[in-house]
Amino acid sequence: MRSLLMAAAISLAFTLFLTPVFLRLFRRWGWGQVIRTPEDIANPSHEAKRGTPTMGGVIFIVGTIVGYFTGVVAGGSEPALSAILVLWLMVGFGAVGFIDDYMKVRSQRSLGLSGWRKVIGQLVVMIPFGVVALNFPNQYEQTPASGYISLFRDISWLNLFAFGVIIGWIVYLVWIAVIGIATSNSVNLTDGLDGLAAGAGVFVVSAYSLIAFWQFKQSCVGTGVDSDALDACYEVRDPFSLAIVAASFASGLIGFLWWNAPKAKVFMGDVGSMAIGGVITAMAILTRTELLLLVIAGIFVLSSGSVILQRLYFKITRGKRLFLMSPFHHHLEMRGWLEVTIVVRLWIIAGLLAVAAIGLFYVEWLTLA
């Protein structure tokens, strides 16, 4: 417990108190937000945000790393492979976003990496993650990930390797790649209003930290569970380390949110939204709650879903629009809602969805315990 509390406290302090230092550097380096012109976008009110320091995701990425390793040292333990994999996706996806942000800032245009280049970059990060996550078993023969699709735990009849090793590896890598790409891009779409993605990310990642901690308390190995409740125990590897790294990341987001909440003094940029997507992806896969991700991260699903519906409706009706503008939060802006009202109400929805997911997770355990 000392490790978890220390990691969370250090990460929070890092982003809360050192963000102004980073902002001075960002201004010196010219890392200012690029806003599309009124000719490009139907919502020119965002023009006032031009020049606000961006790429602030770097701050909570570094804060998470510092917080996690400080917590591990304080607890007298060693970094766990599962937690390192979470950090890998965080940094790797963040690096893809950083390249995209840097191209925009350098050219002073809102065009960075093309969609396919982003996907290729994400695949370059996801494939090593997937290979390592399904290898290197510990003394209990547990690997960080599994070859099954999961909801609250692995679903026994959804074995990705049912048709052989080669086909299984292909299906497995495609499956986790879809999760990673969809999640990171959904967070990226949500990052359109001050504090929206950061606040929603706090709820989602905190929920995963609680789930991982509960899995630690009800682990199938060690002293986490008694022999009468083996059906309800969890085969997740390194659950306490997953709880630590998730708590560190969520706390880092809280500290960053102090500066990112409306009216934002810094934007996270694609480096931040992609990093959030990477952490959520890793936690969903490694806690073996992949399908539950649709509920826990439902606020991000709303953003990407509204974009998909908008495009489908536009094609089906030959030019008509379902929303005034997508993603959905921009539709609310165009309806005249104040930005802070939209952000706070969507935070509430994100919190309710996270609580609902934890409730479903706990009820499933109760039915087996």
Summary of the structure (lengths in Angstrom):
residues: 369
radius of gyration: 20.4
end to end distance: 24.3
largest distance: 66.0
contacts: 1342
relative contact order: 0.16
helix: 68%
strand: 4%
